[in-house]
Amino acid sequence: MSTRIYFEEYGSPQVLKVGIEELPEPGEGQVLVEFRAVSVNPIDWRLVAGHLKQWAPVDLPAVPGCEAAGVVAAVGPAFEGFTVGDEVIWNGFIGGYRTEAVVPADQLTPLPAGVDFEQAACIPVAGGTAYSALKQLEIGADDTVLIHGAAGGVGSGAVQIAQAFGARVIGTASEANQEYLRELGAEPVTYGPGLADRVRSLADVAGNVTAVLDTVGGDDSVAATAELLQGSNRAVTTVPGKRSSEAGLAAVRQLEGRIVEAATLAAEGQLTFTIAHRMPLIEAAEALEISRAGHGRGKIVLLP
């Protein structure tokens, strides 16, 4: 029997329920995974709230959660690939808030040696998105990258990956997260009026900003990006919309192989996620409340 966290109606995180389910044996091309860590993302509470139903409708009841890490417990018939006992990273759209899950094998990535389950559970969304964004921007050693929201999951991942690519990094964050960004190796600046001027003062030392990753999508970040790049198209956003599009920010395109690449960087010690909150799986509703409030730094991990 497996524990699952599910919702039968859209609403606040408090609509989540805890239940028990009996999972089927894995079929052809499927694998049963015992999850050891499940990562929480903003898309989870948006799914529960119904914000995504116009673009990605789901059948209710549904289980949120799009990334996790664990151990293969069983495989489907005549399956050649993963074997029982393999440690893996899972990435899907829904279904992750469980102690066990039967998933398509093509949603799994081998877990590299030296990466623990908590770190691995953070890799697909934050690490994979950050990697995709920076490759899309073709970041290299000659770049100075401005990352808006640099203390969050994607932002902090991007800070580290950009440095692995040889770039200098300026990161925006709240005053409380300035020292954290320094520890990551970024030059921190605060949000708010005068952002572009503050970035320019740093850029005089670090070099002109050549590319921007925006994980915030707010008025300040979009306006500062447009002002600093002055028509350059080297800007991408994880929060696409009319405002970003008008300012010339392209949406991040998720690249094939991004999870493998991010996992490799993690195994090499070049990518580490701060775990802001570790909570039991059955406290998923509280975890989503924290995410919805904008916890700001690092990742939230549920422990089955």
C-alpha positions as a Markdown table, in Angstrom:
| # | Residue | x | y | z |
|---|---|---|---|---|
| 1 | Met | 0.0 | 0.0 | 0.0 |
| 2 | Ser | 1.2 | 3.5 | -0.9 |
| 3 | Thr | 0.4 | 6.8 | 0.8 |
| 4 | Arg | -0.7 | 9.6 | -1.6 |
| 5 | Ile | -1.6 | 13.3 | -1.2 |
| 6 | Tyr | -4.5 | 14.2 | -3.5 |
| 7 | Phe | -7.2 | 16.8 | -4.2 |
| 8 | Glu | -10.8 | 16.2 | -5.3 |
| 9 | Glu | -11.6 | 19.9 | -5.9 |
| 10 | Tyr | -9.6 | 23.0 | -6.8 |
| 11 | Gly | -8.8 | 25.4 | -4.1 |
| 12 | Ser | -6.2 | 26.4 | -1.5 |
| 13 | Pro | -3.6 | 23.9 | -0.3 |
| 14 | Gln | -6.0 | 23.0 | 2.4 |
| 15 | Val | -8.0 | 21.0 | 0.0 |
| 16 | Leu | -5.3 | 18.4 | -0.1 |
| 17 | Lys | -6.1 | 15.0 | 1.5 |
| 18 | Val | -4.0 | 12.1 | 2.7 |
| 19 | Gly | -5.0 | 8.7 | 1.4 |
| 20 | Ile | -3.9 | 5.1 | 0.9 |
| 21 | Glu | -3.9 | 3.4 | -2.4 |
| 22 | Glu | -2.9 | 0.0 | -3.8 |
| 23 | Leu | -0.7 | 0.4 | -6.8 |
| 24 | Pro | -0.9 | -2.0 | -9.8 |
| 25 | Glu | 2.1 | -4.0 | -10.9 |
| 26 | Pro | 4.2 | -2.1 | -13.5 |
| 27 | Gly | 3.1 | -2.8 | -17.0 |
| 28 | Glu | 5.2 | -2.7 | -20.2 |
| 29 | Gly | 7.6 | 0.2 | -20.2 |
| 30 | Gln | 6.8 | 1.0 | -16.6 |
| 31 | Val | 8.7 | 1.0 | -13.4 |
| 32 | Leu | 7.7 | 1.1 | -9.7 |
| 33 | Val | 9.7 | 3.6 | -7.7 |
| 34 | Glu | 9.9 | 4.0 | -4.0 |
| 35 | Phe | 10.3 | 7.7 | -3.5 |
| 36 | Arg | 12.8 | 8.9 | -0.9 |
| 37 | Ala | 12.4 | 12.6 | -1.5 |
| 38 | Val | 9.8 | 14.7 | -3.3 |
| 39 | Ser | 10.5 | 18.3 | -4.3 |
| 40 | Val | 7.8 | 21.1 | -4.0 |
| 41 | Asn | 7.5 | 23.6 | -6.8 |
| 42 | Pro | 5.2 | 26.7 | -7.4 |
| 43 | Ile | 3.5 | 24.8 | -10.2 |
| 44 | Asp | 2.2 | 22.4 | -7.6 |
| 45 | Trp | 0.0 | 24.9 | -5.7 |
| 46 | Arg | -1.0 | 26.5 | -9.0 |
| 47 | Leu | -2.2 | 23.1 | -10.2 |
| 48 | Val | -4.2 | 22.6 | -7.0 |
| 49 | Ala | -5.7 | 26.1 | -7.2 |
| 50 | Gly | -6.9 | 25.4 | -10.7 |
| 51 | His | -4.8 | 28.1 | -12.4 |
| 52 | Leu | -3.6 | 25.6 | -15.0 |
| 53 | Lys | -6.8 | 23.8 | -15.9 |
| 54 | Gln | -7.4 | 25.9 | -19.0 |
| 55 | Trp | -4.0 | 24.8 | -20.5 |
| 56 | Ala | -3.4 | 21.5 | -18.7 |
| 57 | Pro | -6.6 | 20.0 | -17.5 |
| 58 | Val | -6.4 | 17.0 | -15.2 |
| 59 | Asp | -8.9 | 14.4 | -14.1 |
| 60 | Leu | -9.9 | 14.7 | -10.4 |
| 61 | Pro | -9.0 | 13.3 | -8.0 |
| 62 | Ala | -5.4 | 14.2 | -8.8 |
| 63 | Val | -2.0 | 14.0 | -7.1 |
| 64 | Pro | 0.3 | 17.0 | -7.4 |
| 65 | Gly | 4.1 | 16.8 | -7.7 |
| 66 | Cys | 6.4 | 16.8 | -10.7 |
| 67 | Glu | 9.8 | 15.7 | -9.4 |
| 68 | Ala | 11.2 | 13.2 | -7.0 |
| 69 | Ala | 14.1 | 10.7 | -6.4 |
| 70 | Gly | 14.0 | 7.2 | -5.1 |
| 71 | Val | 14.8 | 3.5 | -5.7 |
| 72 | Val | 13.4 | 1.1 | -8.3 |
| 73 | Ala | 11.3 | -1.5 | -6.6 |
| 74 | Ala | 9.9 | -3.4 | -9.6 |
| 75 | Val | 10.0 | -3.2 | -13.4 |
| 76 | Gly | 7.5 | -4.2 | -16.1 |
| 77 | Pro | 7.6 | -7.4 | -18.1 |
| 78 | Ala | 10.4 | -8.0 | -20.5 |
| 79 | Phe | 11.9 | -4.6 | -19.5 |
| 80 | Glu | 15.5 | -3.9 | -20.4 |
| 81 | Gly | 16.8 | -0.8 | -18.7 |
| 82 | Phe | 16.5 | -0.1 | -15.0 |
| 83 | Thr | 16.8 | -2.9 | -12.5 |
| 84 | Val | 15.5 | -3.3 | -9.0 |
| 85 | Gly | 17.7 | -1.3 | -6.6 |
| 86 | Asp | 18.7 | 1.3 | -9.1 |
| 87 | Glu | 18.6 | 4.9 | -7.7 |
| 88 | Val | 16.8 | 7.2 | -10.0 |
| 89 | Ile | 15.4 | 10.8 | -10.6 |
| 90 | Trp | 11.8 | 11.1 | -11.7 |
| 91 | Asn | 10.3 | 14.0 | -13.6 |
| 92 | Gly | 6.7 | 14.2 | -14.8 |
| 93 | Phe | 3.8 | 16.6 | -14.6 |
| 94 | Ile | 1.6 | 15.3 | -11.8 |
| 95 | Gly | 1.6 | 12.3 | -9.5 |
| 96 | Gly | 4.7 | 12.8 | -7.3 |
| 97 | Tyr | 3.2 | 13.3 | -3.8 |
| 98 | Arg | 3.4 | 9.6 | -3.0 |
| 99 | Thr | 5.5 | 7.2 | -1.1 |
| 100 | Glu | 5.6 | 4.9 | -4.3 |
| 101 | Ala | 4.5 | 5.4 | -7.9 |
| 102 | Val | 4.3 | 3.4 | -11.1 |
| 103 | Val | 5.8 | 5.7 | -13.8 |
| 104 | Pro | 6.9 | 5.4 | -17.4 |
| 105 | Ala | 10.5 | 4.4 | -17.6 |
| 106 | Asp | 11.2 | 7.3 | -20.0 |
| 107 | Gln | 10.5 | 9.7 | -17.1 |
| 108 | Leu | 13.5 | 8.4 | -15.2 |
| 109 | Thr | 17.1 | 9.5 | -15.1 |
| 110 | Pro | 19.9 | 7.5 | -13.4 |
| 111 | Leu | 21.0 | 9.1 | -10.2 |
| 112 | Pro | 24.8 | 9.7 | -10.3 |
| 113 | Ala | 26.9 | 8.5 | -7.5 |
| 114 | Gly | 27.6 | 11.1 | -4.8 |
| 115 | Val | 24.2 | 12.9 | -5.2 |
| 116 | Asp | 21.8 | 12.2 | -2.3 |
| 117 | Phe | 18.0 | 11.8 | -2.7 |
| 118 | Glu | 17.1 | 15.3 | -1.5 |
| 119 | Gln | 19.5 | 17.0 | -3.9 |
| 120 | Ala | 18.4 | 14.7 | -6.7 |
| 121 | Ala | 14.7 | 15.6 | -6.2 |
| 122 | Cys | 15.6 | 19.2 | -6.8 |
| 123 | Ile | 17.4 | 18.6 | -10.1 |
| 124 | Pro | 14.7 | 18.3 | -12.8 |
| 125 | Val | 12.8 | 21.5 | -12.4 |
| 126 | Ala | 15.3 | 24.0 | -10.9 |
| 127 | Gly | 18.5 | 22.4 | -12.3 |
| 128 | Gly | 17.0 | 21.5 | -15.6 |
| 129 | Thr | 15.3 | 24.8 | -16.2 |
| 130 | Ala | 18.4 | 26.8 | -15.2 |
| 131 | Tyr | 20.6 | 24.6 | -17.5 |
| 132 | Ser | 18.2 | 25.0 | -20.4 |
| 133 | Ala | 18.0 | 28.8 | -19.9 |
| 134 | Leu | 21.7 | 29.3 | -19.9 |
| 135 | Lys | 22.3 | 27.0 | -22.9 |
| 136 | Gln | 19.6 | 28.9 | -24.7 |
| 137 | Leu | 21.5 | 32.1 | -23.9 |
| 138 | Glu | 24.7 | 30.5 | -25.1 |
| 139 | Ile | 26.5 | 31.6 | -21.9 |
| 140 | Gly | 30.3 | 31.4 | -21.9 |
| 141 | Ala | 33.4 | 32.8 | -20.3 |
| 142 | Asp | 33.0 | 36.2 | -21.9 |
| 143 | Asp | 29.6 | 36.9 | -20.3 |
| 144 | Thr | 28.3 | 38.8 | -17.4 |
| 145 | Val | 24.8 | 37.3 | -16.6 |
| 146 | Leu | 22.1 | 39.1 | -14.6 |
| 147 | Ile | 19.8 | 36.7 | -12.9 |
| 148 | His | 16.6 | 38.0 | -11.4 |
| 149 | Gly | 15.3 | 36.0 | -8.4 |
| 150 | Ala | 18.8 | 34.5 | -7.9 |
| 151 | Ala | 18.0 | 33.2 | -4.4 |
| 152 | Gly | 15.2 | 30.9 | -5.5 |
| 153 | Gly | 15.4 | 27.3 | -6.7 |
| 154 | Val | 15.9 | 28.1 | -10.4 |
| 155 | Gly | 17.8 | 31.3 | -9.7 |
| 156 | Ser | 20.3 | 29.7 | -7.3 |
| 157 | Gly | 20.8 | 26.8 | -9.7 |
| 158 | Ala | 21.5 | 29.3 | -12.6 |
| 159 | Val | 24.0 | 31.2 | -10.5 |
| 160 | Gln | 26.1 | 28.1 | -10.0 |
| 161 | Ile | 25.7 | 26.7 | -13.6 |
| 162 | Ala | 26.6 | 30.1 | -15.1 |
| 163 | Gln | 29.8 | 30.1 | -13.1 |
| 164 | Ala | 30.5 | 26.5 | -14.2 |
| 165 | Phe | 30.2 | 27.9 | -17.8 |
| 166 | Gly | 32.8 | 30.5 | -16.9 |
| 167 | Ala | 30.5 | 33.5 | -16.6 |
| 168 | Arg | 30.3 | 36.3 | -14.0 |
| 169 | Val | 27.0 | 36.6 | -12.3 |
| 170 | Ile | 25.0 | 39.5 | -10.9 |
| 171 | Gly | 21.9 | 38.4 | -9.0 |
| 172 | Thr | 18.8 | 40.2 | -7.7 |
| 173 | Ala | 17.3 | 39.2 | -4.4 |
| 174 | Ser | 15.8 | 40.7 | -1.2 |
| 175 | Glu | 18.1 | 42.3 | 1.4 |
| 176 | Ala | 17.8 | 39.2 | 3.5 |
| 177 | Asn | 19.3 | 37.0 | 0.8 |
| 178 | Gln | 22.2 | 39.3 | -0.2 |
| 179 | Glu | 24.8 | 37.3 | 1.8 |
| 180 | Tyr | 23.5 | 34.0 | 0.5 |
| 181 | Leu | 24.1 | 35.2 | -3.0 |
| 182 | Arg | 27.6 | 36.2 | -2.1 |
| 183 | Glu | 28.2 | 32.7 | -0.7 |
| 184 | Leu | 27.0 | 31.3 | -4.1 |
| 185 | Gly | 29.6 | 33.5 | -5.9 |
| 186 | Ala | 27.2 | 36.1 | -7.3 |
| 187 | Glu | 27.3 | 39.9 | -7.0 |
| 188 | Pro | 24.0 | 40.7 | -5.2 |
| 189 | Val | 21.7 | 43.7 | -5.8 |
| 190 | Thr | 18.3 | 44.4 | -4.3 |
| 191 | Tyr | 15.0 | 44.8 | -6.0 |
| 192 | Gly | 13.1 | 48.0 | -6.3 |
| 193 | Pro | 13.4 | 51.4 | -7.9 |
| 194 | Gly | 16.8 | 52.2 | -9.3 |
| 195 | Leu | 17.6 | 48.5 | -10.0 |
| 196 | Ala | 19.1 | 49.2 | -13.4 |
| 197 | Asp | 21.4 | 51.8 | -12.0 |
| 198 | Arg | 22.6 | 49.5 | -9.2 |
| 199 | Val | 23.3 | 46.8 | -11.7 |
| 200 | Arg | 25.3 | 49.2 | -13.9 |
| 201 | Ser | 27.4 | 50.2 | -10.9 |
| 202 | Leu | 28.4 | 46.5 | -10.4 |
| 203 | Ala | 28.7 | 46.0 | -14.2 |
| 204 | Asp | 31.4 | 48.7 | -14.2 |
| 205 | Val | 33.5 | 46.3 | -12.2 |
| 206 | Ala | 32.2 | 42.9 | -13.5 |
| 207 | Gly | 31.8 | 44.0 | -17.1 |
| 208 | Asn | 28.6 | 45.1 | -19.0 |
| 209 | Val | 25.7 | 42.8 | -18.6 |
| 210 | Thr | 25.5 | 40.6 | -21.8 |
| 211 | Ala | 22.6 | 38.3 | -20.9 |
| 212 | Val | 19.6 | 38.1 | -18.5 |
| 213 | Leu | 17.6 | 35.3 | -17.0 |
| 214 | Asp | 14.4 | 36.5 | -15.3 |
| 215 | Thr | 12.7 | 34.1 | -12.9 |
| 216 | Val | 10.5 | 36.9 | -11.4 |
| 217 | Gly | 8.5 | 38.5 | -14.2 |
| 218 | Gly | 7.7 | 41.6 | -12.3 |
| 219 | Asp | 7.7 | 45.2 | -13.5 |
| 220 | Asp | 11.1 | 46.0 | -12.1 |
| 221 | Ser | 12.9 | 43.0 | -13.5 |
| 222 | Val | 11.3 | 43.3 | -16.9 |
| 223 | Ala | 12.0 | 47.1 | -17.1 |
| 224 | Ala | 15.6 | 46.7 | -15.9 |
| 225 | Thr | 16.2 | 43.9 | -18.4 |
| 226 | Ala | 15.0 | 46.0 | -21.3 |
| 227 | Glu | 17.0 | 49.0 | -20.2 |
| 228 | Leu | 20.2 | 47.2 | -19.6 |
| 229 | Leu | 20.3 | 45.1 | -22.8 |
| 230 | Gln | 19.0 | 48.0 | -25.0 |
| 231 | Gly | 17.5 | 45.8 | -27.7 |
| 232 | Ser | 19.7 | 42.7 | -27.4 |
| 233 | Asn | 17.8 | 39.5 | -27.6 |
| 234 | Arg | 19.9 | 37.7 | -25.1 |
| 235 | Ala | 17.2 | 37.5 | -22.4 |
| 236 | Val | 14.9 | 34.7 | -21.4 |
| 237 | Thr | 12.2 | 34.3 | -18.7 |
| 238 | Thr | 10.7 | 31.5 | -16.8 |
| 239 | Val | 7.6 | 33.7 | -16.3 |
| 240 | Pro | 6.4 | 34.3 | -19.9 |
| 241 | Gly | 3.6 | 36.7 | -20.6 |
| 242 | Lys | 2.6 | 39.9 | -22.5 |
| 243 | Arg | 4.8 | 42.1 | -20.4 |
| 244 | Ser | 7.9 | 40.0 | -20.9 |
| 245 | Ser | 7.2 | 39.4 | -24.6 |
| 246 | Glu | 6.8 | 43.1 | -25.3 |
| 247 | Ala | 10.2 | 43.7 | -23.6 |
| 248 | Gly | 11.8 | 41.1 | -25.8 |
| 249 | Leu | 12.3 | 38.3 | -23.3 |
| 250 | Ala | 11.9 | 34.8 | -24.8 |
| 251 | Ala | 10.4 | 31.9 | -22.8 |
| 252 | Val | 12.8 | 29.3 | -21.6 |
| 253 | Arg | 12.8 | 26.2 | -23.8 |
| 254 | Gln | 13.3 | 23.0 | -21.9 |
| 255 | Leu | 16.2 | 21.1 | -23.6 |
| 256 | Glu | 16.4 | 17.4 | -24.1 |
| 257 | Gly | 19.1 | 16.0 | -21.8 |
| 258 | Arg | 18.9 | 18.8 | -19.3 |
| 259 | Ile | 18.3 | 16.6 | -16.3 |
| 260 | Val | 21.3 | 14.4 | -17.2 |
| 261 | Glu | 23.5 | 17.5 | -17.6 |
| 262 | Ala | 22.3 | 19.1 | -14.4 |
| 263 | Ala | 22.8 | 15.8 | -12.5 |
| 264 | Thr | 26.3 | 15.6 | -13.8 |
| 265 | Leu | 27.1 | 19.1 | -12.6 |
| 266 | Ala | 25.7 | 18.1 | -9.2 |
| 267 | Ala | 27.8 | 15.0 | -9.1 |
| 268 | Glu | 30.9 | 17.1 | -9.9 |
| 269 | Gly | 30.1 | 19.4 | -7.0 |
| 270 | Gln | 29.3 | 22.4 | -9.2 |
| 271 | Leu | 25.5 | 22.4 | -8.4 |
| 272 | Thr | 24.0 | 22.2 | -4.9 |
| 273 | Phe | 20.6 | 23.2 | -3.8 |
| 274 | Thr | 19.8 | 24.8 | -0.4 |
| 275 | Ile | 17.0 | 22.9 | 1.2 |
| 276 | Ala | 15.0 | 25.6 | 2.9 |
| 277 | His | 12.4 | 23.2 | 4.4 |
| 278 | Arg | 12.3 | 19.5 | 5.0 |
| 279 | Met | 8.8 | 18.2 | 5.8 |
| 280 | Pro | 7.0 | 14.9 | 6.1 |
| 281 | Leu | 5.0 | 14.0 | 3.0 |
| 282 | Ile | 1.7 | 14.2 | 5.0 |
| 283 | Glu | 2.4 | 17.9 | 5.7 |
| 284 | Ala | 2.2 | 18.7 | 2.0 |
| 285 | Ala | -0.6 | 21.2 | 2.5 |
| 286 | Glu | 1.7 | 23.3 | 4.8 |
| 287 | Ala | 4.5 | 23.0 | 2.3 |
| 288 | Leu | 2.3 | 24.4 | -0.5 |
| 289 | Glu | 1.3 | 27.2 | 1.8 |
| 290 | Ile | 5.0 | 28.1 | 2.3 |
| 291 | Ser | 5.6 | 27.9 | -1.5 |
| 292 | Arg | 2.5 | 30.0 | -2.3 |
| 293 | Ala | 3.7 | 32.7 | 0.2 |
| 294 | Gly | 7.0 | 32.9 | -1.7 |
| 295 | His | 9.6 | 31.4 | 0.7 |
| 296 | Gly | 12.3 | 33.0 | -1.3 |
| 297 | Arg | 15.4 | 30.9 | -0.8 |
| 298 | Gly | 16.2 | 27.4 | -1.9 |
| 299 | Lys | 13.8 | 24.4 | -2.1 |
| 300 | Ile | 11.1 | 22.7 | -0.1 |
| 301 | Val | 11.5 | 18.9 | 0.1 |
| 302 | Leu | 8.9 | 16.4 | 1.3 |
| 303 | Leu | 10.1 | 13.2 | 2.9 |
| 304 | Pro | 7.8 | 10.1 | 2.3 |
